[in-house]
């Protein structure tokens, strides 16, 4: 035994060498298989990707490095070629939100984090994120705002608002509206109060809320939106303002040909940002804000575009080209009462009544191309 030890023999070494040999052979087989998948030509990957939904397409980008490069290069084209999704969650099923593909009728079910299963209201769908207000009896998240991307899983918690939605005290729908935007590594959330008396904003960096009050100015704010890296505001005097985050104030633009908007029901007046353009929807009228010429331009048709409106015209309305997925152009789409699909009206100037969807938690539109501008965790 002593002599055997001198030549380097140790019990079990032969067994270990055999195991290592088998492990190396198995690794070579796996590498060979993965290499064959990684070497698939781009043309074949394009054919495969056309049959995928958004969830499968995201998983495609996680297979290997070459597939990740393909995913990143063609992601925007894939997302813009898909129809909008109708997103909703009922009060009876708090832990899930559901997405219905307008074109195919396919349903996606996404589970929400456990600590916000009992969220009270959805204050908007902005930049691909759901803005959820939590109201639990005994929980640290009571009164907090959670901003969650249901597809990427990225989530941010904001502290309690100084003025929580008034509807939280009662059991009825909340008309507060929120927008969410990224500023480099920082994130901003802004809430327009239900009665149009104040704007509340908070950033993820300092976690402190600021308020802008306009109770005694003779007008009220109808809508807010993020466009071209700025926050634009529309008030009841048909004025368009840019919100200054540093001094928490508004600077109104001098635009020509401003119409009288919101004459009948100003809660339906909405700002819409699409295709590097800013629109104002005052159903059934539609205007484009030409900021280069500083004027309002009334649109009489949309050409190959179509207007998509969420429930009651709330956040997440868009003007997009529906021809990529077989939709109808030059019309306005609204959510149907009976089904989770969208029905077009004949033209944008018709005065047929808008349809709503009876849902007490979330009912809005979700545009997949918004995933391009947010974190992809």
C-alpha positions in Angstrom: 0.0 0.0 0.0 2.9 2.4 0.8 4.5 1.7 -2.6 1.2 2.1 -4.4 0.7 5.5 -2.7 4.1 6.6 -4.0 3.1 6.2 -7.6 0.0 8.4 -7.0 -2.8 5.7 -6.7 -5.7 6.7 -4.3 -8.8 4.7 -3.8 -11.7 6.1 -5.9 -9.5 7.9 -8.5 -10.4 5.5 -11.3 -14.1 6.0 -10.6 -13.7 9.7 -10.5 -11.8 9.7 -13.9 -14.6 7.6 -15.4 -17.3 10.0 -14.1 -15.4 13.0 -15.5 -15.0 11.3 -18.9 -18.7 10.6 -19.0 -19.5 14.2 -17.9 -17.2 15.6 -20.6 -18.9 13.5 -23.3 -22.3 14.6 -22.2 -21.2 18.2 -22.2 -19.8 17.9 -25.7 -23.2 16.4 -26.8 -25.1 19.3 -25.2 -22.7 21.9 -26.8 -23.2 20.3 -30.2 -26.9 20.4 -29.9 -27.0 24.0 -28.6 -24.6 25.0 -31.4 -27.0 23.5 -34.0 -29.9 25.6 -32.6 -27.7 28.7 -32.3 -26.7 28.3 -36.0 -30.2 28.5 -37.3 -30.3 31.0 -40.2 -32.1 34.3 -39.6 -34.7 33.5 -42.3 -35.8 30.5 -40.4 -36.0 32.4 -37.1 -38.2 35.0 -38.8 -40.6 32.3 -39.9 -40.7 30.8 -36.4 -41.2 34.2 -34.7 -44.2 35.0 -36.8 -46.2 32.2 -35.1 -45.2 33.3 -31.6 -47.1 35.3 -29.1 -45.5 37.9 -26.9 -44.7 35.5 -24.0 -43.1 32.9 -26.3 -41.2 35.6 -28.2 -39.6 36.9 -25.0 -38.6 33.3 -24.2 -37.0 33.0 -27.7 -34.6 35.7 -26.7 -33.4 33.7 -23.7 -32.3 30.6 -25.6 -28.8 31.6 -26.6 -26.7 34.6 -27.6 -27.4 34.5 -31.3 -31.2 34.2 -30.6 -30.9 37.1 -28.1 -29.3 39.3 -30.9 -32.2 38.3 -33.2 -34.7 39.2 -30.5 -33.2 42.6 -29.9 -32.9 43.5 -33.6 -36.4 42.6 -34.6 -38.2 43.2 -31.3 -39.8 46.5 -32.3 -41.0 45.2 -35.7 -42.6 42.2 -33.9 -44.3 44.3 -31.3 -45.7 46.9 -33.7 -47.1 44.1 -35.9 -49.4 42.8 -33.2 -52.8 44.2 -32.4 -53.6 46.0 -29.1 -54.5 43.9 -26.0 -57.6 44.6 -23.8 -56.4 44.3 -20.2 -58.8 43.9 -17.3 -59.1 42.3 -13.9 -62.3 42.0 -11.9 -62.8 42.5 -8.2 -63.5 38.8 -7.8 -60.1 37.7 -9.1 -57.6 40.1 -7.7 -54.5 38.0 -8.1 -54.6 37.9 -11.9 -55.0 40.3 -14.8 -56.1 39.1 -18.2 -55.0 40.2 -21.7 -57.1 39.6 -24.8 -55.6 39.9 -28.2 -57.9 42.0 -30.4 -57.0 40.3 -33.7 -56.8 36.6 -32.6 -58.9 36.5 -29.4 -56.0 34.8 -27.6 -56.0 35.2 -23.8 -53.0 35.8 -21.6 -53.2 35.4 -17.9 -50.6 37.1 -15.8 -50.3 36.6 -12.0 -49.7 39.8 -9.9 -47.4 39.8 -6.9 -49.0 38.5 -3.8 -48.7 41.7 -1.8 -50.9 43.6 -4.2 -53.6 41.0 -4.8 -56.1 43.3 -3.0 -55.3 46.4 -4.9 -58.2 48.9 -4.9 -57.9 50.8 -8.2 -55.9 50.9 -11.4 -55.1 54.6 -12.0 -53.8 54.0 -15.5 -51.8 52.0 -18.0 -48.8 54.0 -18.9 -45.6 53.1 -20.8 -46.5 49.4 -20.5 -47.0 49.6 -16.7 -50.1 49.2 -14.6 -50.4 51.9 -11.9 -52.1 50.2 -9.0 -53.3 51.7 -5.7 -53.2 49.4 -2.7 -55.6 49.6 0.2 -55.1 46.8 2.7 -56.3 46.9 6.3 -53.1 45.8 7.9 -50.1 45.9 5.5 -47.1 48.1 4.9 -48.3 48.6 1.3 -51.6 50.3 2.5 -52.1 53.5 0.5 -49.0 52.9 -1.6 -48.8 53.0 -5.4 -47.3 50.1 -7.2 -46.1 50.4 -10.8 -45.8 47.0 -12.4 -45.0 45.8 -15.9 -47.0 42.6 -16.2 -44.8 41.2 -19.0 -41.3 42.0 -17.8 -42.1 41.7 -14.1 -40.3 45.0 -13.3 -42.0 46.8 -10.4 -41.5 50.0 -8.4 -43.2 51.0 -5.1 -44.0 54.6 -4.5 -44.9 55.9 -1.0 -48.4 57.0 0.1 -49.9 59.9 -1.7 -50.5 63.1 0.3 -54.0 63.2 -1.2 -55.2 59.6 -1.9 -57.9 59.0 -4.4 -61.2 60.2 -2.9 -63.0 57.1 -4.1 -60.9 54.9 -1.9 -63.1 55.9 1.0 -66.2 54.8 -0.8 -66.8 51.8 -2.9 -67.1 53.3 -6.4 -65.0 53.9 -9.5 -62.0 56.1 -9.2 -61.4 58.8 -11.9 -57.9 59.7 -10.8 -55.5 59.2 -13.6 -51.8 58.5 -13.5 -48.8 58.6 -15.9 -45.5 56.9 -15.6 -42.2 57.6 -17.3 -38.5 56.8 -17.0 -35.8 59.4 -16.8 -32.6 57.5 -17.2 -32.2 55.4 -14.1 -34.9 57.4 -12.3 -38.7 56.9 -12.7 -41.5 59.5 -12.4 -45.1 59.1 -11.5 -47.8 61.8 -11.7 -51.4 61.6 -10.6 -54.2 63.9 -11.8 -56.8 64.1 -9.0 -60.4 63.1 -9.7 -61.8 66.6 -9.4 -59.0 68.3 -11.4 -57.8 70.3 -8.5 -54.2 69.2 -8.1 -51.3 67.3 -9.7 -49.2 65.0 -7.4 -45.8 63.8 -8.6 -43.1 61.7 -7.2 -39.7 60.2 -8.4 -38.2 56.9 -7.5 -35.0 58.7 -6.5 -36.2 60.9 -3.6 -39.5 59.1 -2.9 -41.0 62.5 -1.9 -44.3 63.8 -3.3 -44.8 67.3 -4.6 -48.1 69.0 -5.3 -49.2 71.5 -7.9 -52.5 73.3 -7.0 -54.7 75.3 -9.4 -58.0 75.6 -7.5 -58.3 79.3 -8.0 -57.0 79.7 -11.6 -60.4 79.6 -13.3 -59.7 76.4 -15.1 -59.1 72.8 -14.4 -56.8 70.2 -15.9 -58.5 67.7 -18.3 -55.5 65.4 -19.0 -51.8 64.8 -18.7 -49.4 62.9 -20.9 -45.7 62.2 -21.5 -44.6 63.2 -25.0 -41.1 63.7 -26.3 -39.5 63.5 -22.8 -41.8 66.2 -21.4 -45.1 66.2 -19.5 -47.9 68.0 -21.4 -51.1 69.3 -19.8 -54.4 70.1 -21.3 -56.8 72.4 -19.4 -60.5 73.3 -19.8 -59.5 76.6 -21.6 -58.1 74.7 -24.5 -54.6 75.5 -23.4 -51.6 73.2 -23.8 -49.0 73.5 -21.1 -45.6 72.0 -20.4 -45.0 71.0 -16.7 -41.7 72.1 -15.2 -40.6 69.4 -12.8 -37.9 71.5 -11.0 -40.1 74.4 -10.0 -43.4 72.4 -10.1 -45.2 74.9 -12.4 -46.9 75.1 -15.8 -45.8 77.1 -18.9 -48.6 77.4 -21.4 -47.9 77.5 -25.1 -49.3 80.1 -27.4 -51.1 77.9 -30.0 -53.2 79.3 -32.8 -56.7 78.0 -33.8 -57.5 76.5 -30.5 -61.1 75.1 -30.5 -63.6 75.2 -27.6 -63.2 71.7 -26.2 -65.2 69.7 -23.7 -68.4 71.6 -24.2 -70.6 68.6 -23.4 -68.6 66.2 -21.3 -65.0 67.3 -20.7 -64.1 64.0 -19.0 -63.9 62.5 -22.4 -61.3 64.9 -23.7 -57.9 63.2 -23.9 -54.3 63.8 -25.0 -52.9 61.1 -27.2 -49.3 60.6 -28.1 -48.6 58.4 -31.1 -46.1 58.2 -34.0 -44.1 61.2 -32.7 -47.2 63.3 -32.8 -49.5 64.7 -30.2 -53.3 64.6 -30.6 -56.3 65.8 -28.7 -59.5 63.7 -28.8 -62.8 65.5 -28.1 -65.1 62.8 -29.3 -66.1 62.7 -32.0 -63.6 65.4 -33.0 -59.9 64.8 -33.4 -57.1 67.4 -33.5 -53.4 67.2 -34.1 -51.1 69.7 -32.2 -48.5 71.0 -34.7 -45.8 72.2 -32.3 -43.5 73.2 -35.2 -46.1 75.7 -36.5 -47.7 76.2 -33.0 -51.3 75.6 -34.0 -54.2 73.2 -33.6 -55.1 71.2 -36.8 -58.5 69.6 -37.0 -58.4 66.1 -38.7 -61.3 65.0 -40.9 -59.9 61.5 -41.6 -57.1 59.4 -40.4 -56.0 57.8 -43.7 -54.4 54.4 -43.0 -54.4 55.0 -39.2 -57.1 54.3 -36.6 -57.9 55.7 -33.1 -58.0 53.2 -30.2 -59.7 54.3 -27.0 -59.7 52.7 -23.6 -62.6 52.6 -21.2 -64.3 56.0 -21.1 -61.4 57.3 -23.2 -59.0 57.0 -20.3 -55.2 56.5 -20.4 -53.8 54.3 -23.2 -55.5 55.7 -26.2 -53.4 55.5 -29.4 -53.4 56.4 -33.1 -51.8 53.5 -34.9 -51.8 51.6 -38.3 -54.0 48.5 -37.9 -53.3 47.1 -41.4 -50.3 45.1 -40.0 -52.7 42.7 -38.2 -55.8 43.0 -40.4 -57.6 45.9 -38.6 -59.8 48.6 -40.2 -58.2 52.0 -40.9 -59.8 55.5 -40.6 -62.1 54.6 -37.7 -62.3 54.7 -33.9 -62.1 51.5 -31.9 -63.8 51.3 -28.5 -64.2 48.4 -26.0 -67.4 46.4 -26.3 -69.7 45.8 -23.3 -70.5 42.2 -24.1 -67.0 40.8 -25.0 -63.4 41.7 -24.4 -62.9 42.8 -28.0 -62.9 46.1 -29.8 -65.5 47.2 -32.3 -64.8 49.9 -34.8 -67.1 52.8 -35.6 -67.4 53.7 -39.3 -65.4 57.0 -39.1 -63.9 59.2 -36.5 -66.5 61.9 -37.0 -69.6 59.8 -36.3 -71.5 60.6 -33.1 -72.6 57.0 -32.2 -72.2 56.4 -28.5 -69.0 55.0 -27.0 -69.3 51.6 -25.5 -67.8 50.7 -22.1 -66.8 47.5 -20.3 -68.2 46.8 -16.8 -65.1 46.1 -14.8 -64.3 47.5 -11.4 -60.5 47.0 -11.3 -58.9 47.4 -14.7 -60.3 47.9 -18.1 -57.9 49.6 -20.6 -55.8 49.0 -23.7 -52.3 47.6 -23.7 -50.0 48.3 -26.6 -47.1 45.9 -26.9 -44.8 48.3 -28.6 -44.6 50.2 -25.3 -42.4 47.4 -24.0 -39.6 48.8 -26.2 -39.2 51.9 -24.2 -39.2 50.4 -20.7 -36.8 48.2 -18.8 -36.5 44.6 -20.0 -35.5 42.8 -16.8 
